[in-house]
Amino acid sequence: MVTIASALMGLAAFLISIALIRRYSNTPEITSILMSLNIGIYFLTSPTLLFADSPILFKYGSSGSYLISGRYETLITSMFLHANLMHLFLNMYALYILGKVAEISLGRTKFISLYFLSGLVGNLLSCIIDSSSVSVGASGAIMGLLGYIVAMEYRVTGRFNPSTVLLAIFVIFGGFSANVDVLAHLGGFLVGLGSGLFRAPSW
């Protein structure tokens, strides 16, 4: 349940986050905004700070049953929800590392297009194949950034970097974490990989 206090906390977290990220790092603008939005929304939806409010996760997470009933907005809202503090931290750390590289390479408009397209396709693939579960998190979108970087390394060097490919496989299947939406990871990664491999010269 969102209260006035949690709303104020979420707003404060967003403003503080974006100020600190922009002040003490060289993180590009869109990556900074995305990180701050995710942090702010987590504080908004997390009364205990350690875990997000379960009813909110189930209401605004993505699920095949929600799509059948016409709730298409959950494909987007789910990308800004995180189940717990560790979930948020891991995704924001990955966004911080990968976002800087991808945004500098793509520019703001194409970067944000790739981010949301990867998240949407990842969520959609998950909803179609595993329609009974409810999924939250930015990892599908972030995996799109990793896929793009893997592809660009290939285009520059003429071969796939084994270390980056192994990292991608590890992350797609959730590493050592349980309850990972592998399908969302895979869908997002393939969007990014395809975007990088078939990127036009103007990109």
Secondary structure, DSSP 8 states (H G I E B T S, - for coil): ---HHHHHHHHHHHHHHHHHHHHHS---HHHHHHHHHHHHHHHHH-SSSSB--HHHHHHHSB-HHHHHTT-TTHHHHGGG--SBHHHHHHHHHHHHHHHHHHHHHH-HHHHHHHHHHHHHHHHHHHHHHSTT--B--SHHHHHHHHHHHHHHHHHHHSS--HHHHHHHHHHHTTTT-SS--HHHHHHHHHHHHHHHHT--TT-
